[in-house]
Amino acid sequence: MANVVMDAKMVQQLRQRVGGNLRSFEALYHVRTMFNRSYGSTLLIARPINAERIWDKTRHSE
């Protein structure tokens, strides 16, 4: 993931997929590695999330 966030082109691709705002989002990457070598990654899913709903406490688990 360090390679992803350090690559301006990949960050721009992510920004476009989530609608321009990188404040709250989730992303799934297919990452190809072997031992300590990275061979690339592909963005599969990226979408904005409503961060306020993460902490919704209206439903209590039992």
N, CA, C, O and CB atoms as a CASP TS submission, in Angstrom:
PFRMAT TS
TARGET T0000
AUTHOR 0000-0000-0000
METHOD Language model
MODEL 1
PARENT N/A
ATOM      1  N   MET     1       0.820  -1.184   0.000  1.00  0.00           N
ATOM      2  CA  MET     1       0.000   0.000   0.000  1.00  0.00           C
ATOM      3  C   MET     1       0.867   1.252   0.000  1.00  0.00           C
ATOM      4  O   MET     1       0.440   2.298  -0.490  1.00  0.00           O
ATOM      5  CB  MET     1      -0.935  -0.005   1.197  1.00  0.00           C
ATOM      6  N   ALA     2       2.058   1.164   0.533  1.00  0.00           N
ATOM      7  CA  ALA     2       2.941   2.332   0.499  1.00  0.00           C
ATOM      8  C   ALA     2       3.218   2.746  -0.934  1.00  0.00           C
ATOM      9  O   ALA     2       3.293   3.938  -1.233  1.00  0.00           O
ATOM     10  CB  ALA     2       4.261   2.040   1.231  1.00  0.00           C
ATOM     11  N   ASN     3       3.370   1.779  -1.821  1.00  0.00           N
ATOM     12  CA  ASN     3       3.593   2.098  -3.229  1.00  0.00           C
ATOM     13  C   ASN     3       2.392   2.819  -3.829  1.00  0.00           C
ATOM     14  O   ASN     3       2.558   3.706  -4.667  1.00  0.00           O
ATOM     15  CB  ASN     3       3.889   0.824  -4.022  1.00  0.00           C
ATOM     16  N   VAL     4       1.203   2.454  -3.415  1.00  0.00           N
ATOM     17  CA  VAL     4      -0.010   3.085  -3.937  1.00  0.00           C
ATOM     18  C   VAL     4      -0.068   4.547  -3.524  1.00  0.00           C
ATOM     19  O   VAL     4      -0.259   5.413  -4.377  1.00  0.00           O
ATOM     20  CB  VAL     4      -1.264   2.343  -3.443  1.00  0.00           C
ATOM     21  N   VAL     5       0.090   4.842  -2.249  1.00  0.00           N
ATOM     22  CA  VAL     5      -0.061   6.217  -1.787  1.00  0.00           C
ATOM     23  C   VAL     5       1.105   7.111  -2.192  1.00  0.00           C
ATOM     24  O   VAL     5       0.985   8.335  -2.132  1.00  0.00           O
ATOM     25  CB  VAL     5      -0.212   6.237  -0.293  1.00  0.00           C
ATOM     26  N   MET     6       2.209   6.539  -2.593  1.00  0.00           N
ATOM     27  CA  MET     6       3.351   7.337  -3.036  1.00  0.00           C
ATOM     28  C   MET     6       3.330   7.588  -4.544  1.00  0.00           C
ATOM     29  O   MET     6       4.170   8.331  -5.053  1.00  0.00           O
ATOM     30  CB  MET     6       4.649   6.645  -2.649  1.00  0.00           C
ATOM     31  N   ASP     7       2.398   6.989  -5.255  1.00  0.00           N
ATOM     32  CA  ASP     7       2.306   7.134  -6.708  1.00  0.00           C
ATOM     33  C   ASP     7       1.171   8.109  -7.032  1.00  0.00           C
ATOM     34  O   ASP     7       0.000   7.780  -6.845  1.00  0.00           O
ATOM     35  CB  ASP     7       2.069   5.744  -7.402  1.00  0.00           C
ATOM     36  N   ALA     8       1.510   9.296  -7.513  1.00  0.00           N
ATOM     37  CA  ALA     8       0.509  10.338  -7.777  1.00  0.00           C
ATOM     38  C   ALA     8      -0.555   9.865  -8.762  1.00  0.00           C
ATOM     39  O   ALA     8      -1.722  10.231  -8.623  1.00  0.00           O
ATOM     40  CB  ALA     8       1.186  11.596  -8.316  1.00  0.00           C
ATOM     41  N   LYS     9      -0.184   9.072  -9.737  1.00  0.00           N
ATOM     42  CA  LYS     9      -1.141   8.569 -10.728  1.00  0.00           C
ATOM     43  C   LYS     9      -2.170   7.644 -10.062  1.00  0.00           C
ATOM     44  O   LYS     9      -3.360   7.708 -10.371  1.00  0.00           O
ATOM     45  CB  LYS     9      -0.401   7.819 -11.865  1.00  0.00           C
ATOM     46  N   MET    10      -1.706   6.797  -9.160  1.00  0.00           N
ATOM     47  CA  MET    10      -2.618   5.880  -8.469  1.00  0.00           C
ATOM     48  C   MET    10      -3.529   6.632  -7.495  1.00  0.00           C
ATOM     49  O   MET    10      -4.698   6.277  -7.347  1.00  0.00           O
ATOM     50  CB  MET    10      -1.821   4.803  -7.718  1.00  0.00           C
ATOM     51  N   VAL    11      -3.009   7.655  -6.838  1.00  0.00           N
ATOM     52  CA  VAL    11      -3.832   8.461  -5.936  1.00  0.00           C
ATOM     53  C   VAL    11      -4.902   9.186  -6.743  1.00  0.00           C
ATOM     54  O   VAL    11      -6.048   9.277  -6.304  1.00  0.00           O
ATOM     55  CB  VAL    11      -2.961   9.478  -5.142  1.00  0.00           C
ATOM     56  N   GLN    12      -4.543   9.705  -7.924  1.00  0.00           N
ATOM     57  CA  GLN    12      -5.525  10.379  -8.768  1.00  0.00           C
ATOM     58  C   GLN    12      -6.605   9.406  -9.237  1.00  0.00           C
ATOM     59  O   GLN    12      -7.782   9.763  -9.286  1.00  0.00           O
ATOM     60  CB  GLN    12      -4.836  11.024  -9.974  1.00  0.00           C
ATOM     61  N   GLN    13      -6.212   8.182  -9.582  1.00  0.00           N
ATOM     62  CA  GLN    13      -7.182   7.159  -9.984  1.00  0.00           C
ATOM     63  C   GLN    13      -8.149   6.875  -8.833  1.00  0.00           C
ATOM     64  O   GLN    13      -9.357   6.770  -9.045  1.00  0.00           O
ATOM     65  CB  GLN    13      -6.457   5.854 -10.419  1.00  0.00           C
ATOM     66  N   LEU    14      -7.626   6.753  -7.636  1.00  0.00           N
ATOM     67  CA  LEU    14      -8.460   6.512  -6.461  1.00  0.00           C
ATOM     68  C   LEU    14      -9.406   7.691  -6.233  1.00  0.00           C
ATOM     69  O   LEU    14     -10.594   7.498  -5.975  1.00  0.00           O
ATOM     70  CB  LEU    14      -7.583   6.275  -5.213  1.00  0.00           C
ATOM     71  N   ARG    15      -8.877   8.907  -6.329  1.00  0.00           N
ATOM     72  CA  ARG    15      -9.693  10.109  -6.132  1.00  0.00           C
ATOM     73  C   ARG    15     -10.859  10.141  -7.124  1.00  0.00           C
ATOM     74  O   ARG    15     -11.982  10.474  -6.746  1.00  0.00           O
ATOM     75  CB  ARG    15      -8.827  11.380  -6.285  1.00  0.00           C
ATOM     76  N   GLN    16     -10.606   9.804  -8.366  1.00  0.00           N
ATOM     77  CA  GLN    16     -11.664   9.797  -9.378  1.00  0.00           C
ATOM     78  C   GLN    16     -12.726   8.743  -9.065  1.00  0.00           C
ATOM     79  O   GLN    16     -13.919   8.992  -9.239  1.00  0.00           O
ATOM     80  CB  GLN    16     -11.067   9.543 -10.768  1.00  0.00           C
ATOM     81  N   ARG    17     -12.303   7.585  -8.610  1.00  0.00           N
ATOM     82  CA  ARG    17     -13.257   6.500  -8.337  1.00  0.00           C
ATOM     83  C   ARG    17     -14.167   6.798  -7.159  1.00  0.00           C
ATOM     84  O   ARG    17     -15.303   6.325  -7.123  1.00  0.00           O
ATOM     85  CB  ARG    17     -12.516   5.213  -8.079  1.00  0.00           C
ATOM     86  N   VAL    18     -13.680   7.585  -6.181  1.00  0.00           N
ATOM     87  CA  VAL    18     -14.502   7.869  -5.001  1.00  0.00           C
ATOM     88  C   VAL    18     -15.205   9.226  -5.100  1.00  0.00           C
ATOM     89  O   VAL    18     -15.790   9.692  -4.123  1.00  0.00           O
ATOM     90  CB  VAL    18     -13.639   7.828  -3.743  1.00  0.00           C
ATOM     91  N   GLY    19     -15.151   9.846  -6.251  1.00  0.00           N
ATOM     92  CA  GLY    19     -15.885  11.089  -6.446  1.00  0.00           C
ATOM     93  C   GLY    19     -15.125  12.349  -6.077  1.00  0.00           C
ATOM     94  O   GLY    19     -15.741  13.394  -5.866  1.00  0.00           O
ATOM     95  N   GLY    20     -13.814  12.282  -5.994  1.00  0.00           N
ATOM     96  CA  GLY    20     -13.005  13.476  -5.775  1.00  0.00           C
ATOM     97  C   GLY    20     -12.576  13.741  -4.353  1.00  0.00           C
ATOM     98  O   GLY    20     -11.628  14.496  -4.138  1.00  0.00           O
ATOM     99  N   ASN    21     -13.232  13.152  -3.374  1.00  0.00           N
ATOM    100  CA  ASN    21     -12.929  13.432  -1.975  1.00  0.00           C
ATOM    101  C   ASN    21     -12.308  12.201  -1.323  1.00  0.00           C
ATOM    102  O   ASN    21     -12.926  11.138  -1.275  1.00  0.00           O
ATOM    103  CB  ASN    21     -14.202  13.865  -1.214  1.00  0.00           C
ATOM    104  N   LEU    22     -11.096  12.350  -0.827  1.00  0.00           N
ATOM    105  CA  LEU    22     -10.416  11.221  -0.174  1.00  0.00           C
ATOM    106  C   LEU    22     -10.570  11.264   1.345  1.00  0.00           C
ATOM    107  O   LEU    22      -9.795  10.630   2.061  1.00  0.00           O
ATOM    108  CB  LEU    22      -8.932  11.217  -0.540  1.00  0.00           C
ATOM    109  N   ARG    23     -11.553  11.999   1.840  1.00  0.00           N
ATOM    110  CA  ARG    23     -11.727  12.122   3.291  1.00  0.00           C
ATOM    111  C   ARG    23     -12.171  10.808   3.928  1.00  0.00           C
ATOM    112  O   ARG    23     -11.573  10.363   4.908  1.00  0.00           O
ATOM    113  CB  ARG    23     -12.742  13.214   3.606  1.00  0.00           C
ATOM    114  N   SER    24     -13.216  10.183   3.380  1.00  0.00           N
ATOM    115  CA  SER    24     -13.732   8.924   3.927  1.00  0.00           C
ATOM    116  C   SER    24     -14.078   8.006   2.766  1.00  0.00           C
ATOM    117  O   SER    24     -14.986   8.290   1.984  1.00  0.00           O
ATOM    118  CB  SER    24     -14.982   9.166   4.844  1.00  0.00           C
ATOM    119  N   PHE    25     -13.355   6.914   2.662  1.00  0.00           N
ATOM    120  CA  PHE    25     -13.585   5.988   1.562  1.00  0.00           C
ATOM    121  C   PHE    25     -13.093   4.604   1.950  1.00  0.00           C
ATOM    122  O   PHE    25     -12.379   4.432   2.937  1.00  0.00           O
ATOM    123  CB  PHE    25     -12.887   6.474   0.276  1.00  0.00           C
ATOM    124  N   GLU    26     -13.487   3.631   1.158  1.00  0.00           N
ATOM    125  CA  GLU    26     -12.919   2.293   1.285  1.00  0.00           C
ATOM    126  C   GLU    26     -12.457   1.870  -0.091  1.00  0.00           C
ATOM    127  O   GLU    26     -13.060   2.232  -1.102  1.00  0.00           O
ATOM    128  CB  GLU    26     -13.950   1.271   1.881  1.00  0.00           C
ATOM    129  N   ALA    27     -11.380   1.098  -0.123  1.00  0.00           N
ATOM    130  CA  ALA    27     -10.822   0.656  -1.395  1.00  0.00           C
ATOM    131  C   ALA    27     -10.290  -0.766  -1.239  1.00  0.00           C
ATOM    132  O   ALA    27      -9.735  -1.135  -0.204  1.00  0.00           O
ATOM    133  CB  ALA    27      -9.699   1.619  -1.876  1.00  0.00           C
ATOM    134  N   LEU    28     -10.475  -1.542  -2.287  1.00  0.00           N
ATOM    135  CA  LEU    28      -9.977  -2.904  -2.320  1.00  0.00           C
ATOM    136  C   LEU    28      -9.009  -3.024  -3.493  1.00  0.00           C
ATOM    137  O   LEU    28      -9.365  -2.734  -4.635  1.00  0.00           O
ATOM    138  CB  LEU    28     -11.145  -3.936  -2.437  1.00  0.00           C
ATOM    139  N   TYR    29      -7.804  -3.448  -3.205  1.00  0.00           N
ATOM    140  CA  TYR    29      -6.772  -3.619  -4.221  1.00  0.00           C
ATOM    141  C   TYR    29      -6.397  -5.092  -4.343  1.00  0.00           C
ATOM    142  O   TYR    29      -6.395  -5.828  -3.357  1.00  0.00           O
ATOM    143  CB  TYR    29      -5.529  -2.770  -3.885  1.00  0.00           C
ATOM    144  N   HIS    30      -6.088  -5.498  -5.534  1.00  0.00           N
ATOM    145  CA  HIS    30      -5.487  -6.803  -5.771  1.00  0.00           C
ATOM    146  C   HIS    30      -3.986  -6.537  -5.826  1.00  0.00           C
ATOM    147  O   HIS    30      -3.504  -5.865  -6.738  1.00  0.00           O
ATOM    148  CB  HIS    30      -6.036  -7.500  -7.109  1.00  0.00           C
ATOM    149  N   VAL    31      -3.259  -7.058  -4.860  1.00  0.00           N
ATOM    150  CA  VAL    31      -1.823  -6.789  -4.739  1.00  0.00           C
ATOM    151  C   VAL    31      -1.054  -8.066  -5.028  1.00  0.00           C
ATOM    152  O   VAL    31      -1.338  -9.120  -4.461  1.00  0.00           O
ATOM    153  CB  VAL    31      -1.467  -6.242  -3.325  1.00  0.00           C
ATOM    154  N   ARG    32      -0.086  -7.958  -5.910  1.00  0.00           N
ATOM    155  CA  ARG    32       0.739  -9.114  -6.271  1.00  0.00           C
ATOM    156  C   ARG    32       2.127  -8.958  -5.638  1.00  0.00           C
ATOM    157  O   ARG    32       2.859  -8.006  -5.907  1.00  0.00           O
ATOM    158  CB  ARG    32       0.852  -9.259  -7.829  1.00  0.00           C
ATOM    159  N   THR    33       2.451  -9.925  -4.793  1.00  0.00           N
ATOM    160  CA  THR    33       3.739  -9.903  -4.106  1.00  0.00           C
ATOM    161  C   THR    33       4.299 -11.320  -4.026  1.00  0.00           C
ATOM    162  O   THR    33       3.584 -12.308  -4.192  1.00  0.00           O
ATOM    163  CB  THR    33       3.600  -9.289  -2.689  1.00  0.00           C
ATOM    164  N   MET    34       5.577 -11.379  -3.771  1.00  0.00           N
ATOM    165  CA  MET    34       6.220 -12.648  -3.449  1.00  0.00           C
ATOM    166  C   MET    34       7.350 -12.329  -2.484  1.00  0.00           C
ATOM    167  O   MET    34       8.288 -11.600  -2.807  1.00  0.00           O
ATOM    168  CB  MET    34       6.747 -13.392  -4.742  1.00  0.00           C
ATOM    169  N   PHE    35       7.234 -12.892  -1.304  1.00  0.00           N
ATOM    170  CA  PHE    35       8.182 -12.622  -0.225  1.00  0.00           C
ATOM    171  C   PHE    35       8.224 -11.117   0.022  1.00  0.00           C
ATOM    172  O   PHE    35       7.183 -10.541   0.338  1.00  0.00           O
ATOM    173  CB  PHE    35       9.607 -13.172  -0.570  1.00  0.00           C
ATOM    174  N   ASN    36       9.352 -10.463  -0.105  1.00  0.00           N
ATOM    175  CA  ASN    36       9.423  -9.026   0.163  1.00  0.00           C
ATOM    176  C   ASN    36       9.385  -8.188  -1.113  1.00  0.00           C
ATOM    177  O   ASN    36       9.695  -6.998  -1.065  1.00  0.00           O
ATOM    178  CB  ASN    36      10.683  -8.709   0.940  1.00  0.00           C
ATOM    179  N   ARG    37       9.017  -8.768  -2.242  1.00  0.00           N
ATOM    180  CA  ARG    37       8.967  -8.062  -3.529  1.00  0.00           C
ATOM    181  C   ARG    37       7.522  -7.764  -3.919  1.00  0.00           C
ATOM    182  O   ARG    37       6.644  -8.618  -3.790  1.00  0.00           O
ATOM    183  CB  ARG    37       9.658  -8.894  -4.636  1.00  0.00           C
ATOM    184  N   SER    38       7.290  -6.560  -4.391  1.00  0.00           N
ATOM    185  CA  SER    38       5.971  -6.172  -4.871  1.00  0.00           C
ATOM    186  C   SER    38       5.991  -6.170  -6.392  1.00  0.00           C
ATOM    187  O   SER    38       6.907  -5.623  -7.005  1.00  0.00           O
ATOM    188  CB  SER    38       5.554  -4.779  -4.316  1.00  0.00           C
ATOM    189  N   TYR    39       4.980  -6.784  -6.999  1.00  0.00           N
ATOM    190  CA  TYR    39       4.919  -6.872  -8.454  1.00  0.00           C
ATOM    191  C   TYR    39       3.774  -6.066  -9.045  1.00  0.00           C
ATOM    192  O   TYR    39       3.538  -6.131 -10.251  1.00  0.00           O
ATOM    193  CB  TYR    39       4.790  -8.309  -8.872  1.00  0.00           C
ATOM    194  N   GLY    40       3.071  -5.319  -8.236  1.00  0.00           N
ATOM    195  CA  GLY    40       2.022  -4.459  -8.748  1.00  0.00           C
ATOM    196  C   GLY    40       0.727  -4.591  -7.989  1.00  0.00           C
ATOM    197  O   GLY    40       0.545  -5.489  -7.166  1.00  0.00           O
ATOM    198  N   SER    41      -0.169  -3.672  -8.288  1.00  0.00           N
ATOM    199  CA  SER    41      -1.478  -3.693  -7.649  1.00  0.00           C
ATOM    200  C   SER    41      -2.504  -3.121  -8.609  1.00  0.00           C
ATOM    201  O   SER    41      -2.184  -2.307  -9.476  1.00  0.00           O
ATOM    202  CB  SER    41      -1.465  -2.899  -6.317  1.00  0.00           C
ATOM    203  N   THR    42      -3.736  -3.558  -8.441  1.00  0.00           N
ATOM    204  CA  THR    42      -4.846  -3.115  -9.271  1.00  0.00           C
ATOM    205  C   THR    42      -6.002  -2.717  -8.373  1.00  0.00           C
ATOM    206  O   THR    42      -6.405  -3.476  -7.491  1.00  0.00           O
ATOM    207  CB  THR    42      -5.275  -4.219 -10.270  1.00  0.00           C
ATOM    208  N   LEU    43      -6.531  -1.533  -8.599  1.00  0.00           N
ATOM    209  CA  LEU    43      -7.684  -1.070  -7.836  1.00  0.00           C
ATOM    210  C   LEU    43      -8.918  -1.803  -8.332  1.00  0.00           C
ATOM    211  O   LEU    43      -9.265  -1.706  -9.509  1.00  0.00           O
ATOM    212  CB  LEU    43      -7.865   0.471  -7.960  1.00  0.00           C
ATOM    213  N   LEU    44      -9.587  -2.540  -7.442  1.00  0.00           N
ATOM    214  CA  LEU    44     -10.777  -3.292  -7.811  1.00  0.00           C
ATOM    215  C   LEU    44     -12.056  -2.535  -7.486  1.00  0.00           C
ATOM    216  O   LEU    44     -12.937  -2.399  -8.335  1.00  0.00           O
ATOM    217  CB  LEU    44     -10.782  -4.630  -7.111  1.00  0.00           C
ATOM    218  N   ILE    45     -12.156  -2.043  -6.256  1.00  0.00           N
ATOM    219  CA  ILE    45     -13.353  -1.348  -5.787  1.00  0.00           C
ATOM    220  C   ILE    45     -12.911  -0.134  -4.982  1.00  0.00           C
ATOM    221  O   ILE    45     -11.991  -0.215  -4.167  1.00  0.00           O
ATOM    222  CB  ILE    45     -14.267  -2.293  -4.930  1.00  0.00           C
ATOM    223  N   ALA    46     -13.570   0.978  -5.218  1.00  0.00           N
ATOM    224  CA  ALA    46     -13.333   2.179  -4.408  1.00  0.00           C
ATOM    225  C   ALA    46     -14.641   2.938  -4.340  1.00  0.00           C
ATOM    226  O   ALA    46     -15.297   3.165  -5.356  1.00  0.00           O
ATOM    227  CB  ALA    46     -12.182   3.077  -5.005  1.00  0.00           C
ATOM    228  N   ARG    47     -15.012   3.327  -3.135  1.00  0.00           N
ATOM    229  CA  ARG    47     -16.254   4.077  -2.985  1.00  0.00           C
ATOM    230  C   ARG    47     -16.200   4.917  -1.715  1.00  0.00           C
ATOM    231  O   ARG    47     -15.550   4.552  -0.736  1.00  0.00           O
ATOM    232  CB  ARG    47     -17.470   3.124  -2.955  1.00  0.00           C
ATOM    233  N   PRO    48     -16.898   6.050  -1.754  1.00  0.00           N
ATOM    234  CA  PRO    48     -16.957   6.879  -0.545  1.00  0.00           C
ATOM    235  C   PRO    48     -17.801   6.179   0.511  1.00  0.00           C
ATOM    236  O   PRO    48     -18.674   5.372   0.192  1.00  0.00           O
ATOM    237  CB  PRO    48     -17.537   8.285  -0.860  1.00  0.00           C
ATOM    238  N   ILE    49     -17.533   6.493   1.746  1.00  0.00           N
ATOM    239  CA  ILE    49     -18.352   5.976   2.840  1.00  0.00           C
ATOM    240  C   ILE    49     -18.783   7.140   3.720  1.00  0.00           C
ATOM    241  O   ILE    49     -18.119   8.176   3.769  1.00  0.00           O
ATOM    242  CB  ILE    49     -17.578   4.908   3.670  1.00  0.00           C
ATOM    243  N   ASN    50     -19.880   6.961   4.402  1.00  0.00           N
ATOM    244  CA  ASN    50     -20.369   7.951   5.342  1.00  0.00           C
ATOM    245  C   ASN    50     -19.741   7.633   6.699  1.00  0.00           C
ATOM    246  O   ASN    50     -20.200   6.733   7.403  1.00  0.00           O
ATOM    247  CB  ASN    50     -21.943   7.955   5.414  1.00  0.00           C
ATOM    248  N   ALA    51     -18.711   8.359   7.056  1.00  0.00           N
ATOM    249  CA  ALA    51     -17.965   8.078   8.283  1.00  0.00           C
ATOM    250  C   ALA    51     -18.826   8.237   9.535  1.00  0.00           C
ATOM    251  O   ALA    51     -18.581   7.576  10.544  1.00  0.00           O
ATOM    252  CB  ALA    51     -16.758   8.992   8.375  1.00  0.00           C
ATOM    253  N   GLU    52     -19.819   9.098   9.475  1.00  0.00           N
ATOM    254  CA  GLU    52     -20.676   9.293  10.640  1.00  0.00           C
ATOM    255  C   GLU    52     -21.497   8.046  10.943  1.00  0.00           C
ATOM    256  O   GLU    52     -21.804   7.784  12.106  1.00  0.00           O
ATOM    257  CB  GLU    52     -21.601  10.485  10.421  1.00  0.00           C
ATOM    258  N   ARG    53     -21.856   7.278   9.933  1.00  0.00           N
ATOM    259  CA  ARG    53     -22.669   6.071  10.139  1.00  0.00           C
ATOM    260  C   ARG    53     -21.857   4.917  10.732  1.00  0.00           C
ATOM    261  O   ARG    53     -22.436   3.960  11.245  1.00  0.00           O
ATOM    262  CB  ARG    53     -23.290   5.630   8.818  1.00  0.00           C
ATOM    263  N   ILE    54     -20.545   4.995  10.669  1.00  0.00           N
ATOM    264  CA  ILE    54     -19.714   3.935  11.236  1.00  0.00           C
ATOM    265  C   ILE    54     -19.982   3.812  12.741  1.00  0.00           C
ATOM    266  O   ILE    54     -19.986   2.711  13.289  1.00  0.00           O
ATOM    267  CB  ILE    54     -18.209   4.215  10.970  1.00  0.00           C
ATOM    268  N   TRP    55     -20.200   4.920  13.380  1.00  0.00           N
ATOM    269  CA  TRP    55     -20.376   4.937  14.828  1.00  0.00           C
ATOM    270  C   TRP    55     -21.837   5.008  15.242  1.00  0.00           C
ATOM    271  O   TRP    55     -22.135   5.437  16.357  1.00  0.00           O
ATOM    272  CB  TRP    55     -19.631   6.099  15.420  1.00  0.00           C
ATOM    273  N   ASP    56     -22.748   4.602  14.383  1.00  0.00           N
ATOM    274  CA  ASP    56     -24.179   4.618  14.689  1.00  0.00           C
ATOM    275  C   ASP    56     -24.471   3.640  15.825  1.00  0.00           C
ATOM    276  O   ASP    56     -24.233   2.440  15.695  1.00  0.00           O
ATOM    277  CB  ASP    56     -25.021   4.261  13.430  1.00  0.00           C
ATOM    278  N   LYS    57     -24.974   4.149  16.912  1.00  0.00           N
ATOM    279  CA  LYS    57     -25.233   3.317  18.089  1.00  0.00           C
ATOM    280  C   LYS    57     -26.718   3.124  18.325  1.00  0.00           C
ATOM    281  O   LYS    57     -27.123   2.786  19.438  1.00  0.00           O
ATOM    282  CB  LYS    57     -24.596   3.931  19.320  1.00  0.00           C
ATOM    283  N   THR    58     -27.554   3.333  17.289  1.00  0.00           N
ATOM    284  CA  THR    58     -29.002   3.174  17.471  1.00  0.00           C
ATOM    285  C   THR    58     -29.393   1.720  17.632  1.00  0.00           C
ATOM    286  O   THR    58     -30.407   1.427  18.266  1.00  0.00           O
ATOM    287  CB  THR    58     -29.753   3.775  16.298  1.00  0.00           C
ATOM    288  N   ARG    59     -28.609   0.790  17.069  1.00  0.00           N
ATOM    289  CA  ARG    59     -28.892  -0.633  17.242  1.00  0.00           C
ATOM    290  C   ARG    59     -27.885  -1.210  18.225  1.00  0.00           C
ATOM    291  O   ARG    59     -26.676  -1.040  18.068  1.00  0.00           O
ATOM    292  CB  ARG    59     -28.840  -1.393  15.878  1.00  0.00           C
ATOM    293  N   HIS    60     -28.391  -1.883  19.223  1.00  0.00           N
ATOM    294  CA  HIS    60     -27.526  -2.483  20.242  1.00  0.00           C
ATOM    295  C   HIS    60     -27.384  -3.969  19.981  1.00  0.00           C
ATOM    296  O   HIS    60     -28.373  -4.663  19.748  1.00  0.00           O
ATOM    297  CB  HIS    60     -28.085  -2.236  21.662  1.00  0.00           C
ATOM    298  N   SER    61     -26.159  -4.453  20.019  1.00  0.00           N
ATOM    299  CA  SER    61     -25.955  -5.897  19.849  1.00  0.00           C
ATOM    300  C   SER    61     -26.095  -6.576  21.206  1.00  0.00           C
ATOM    301  O   SER    61     -25.765  -6.003  22.245  1.00  0.00           O
ATOM    302  CB  SER    61     -24.554  -6.202  19.219  1.00  0.00           C
ATOM    303  N   GLU    62     -26.582  -7.784  21.174  1.00  0.00           N
ATOM    304  CA  GLU    62     -26.783  -8.515  22.440  1.00  0.00           C
ATOM    305  C   GLU    62     -25.951  -9.754  22.481  1.00  0.00           C
ATOM    306  O   GLU    62     -25.990 -10.492  23.465  1.00  0.00           O
ATOM    307  CB  GLU    62     -28.244  -8.880  22.637  1.00  0.00           C
TER
END
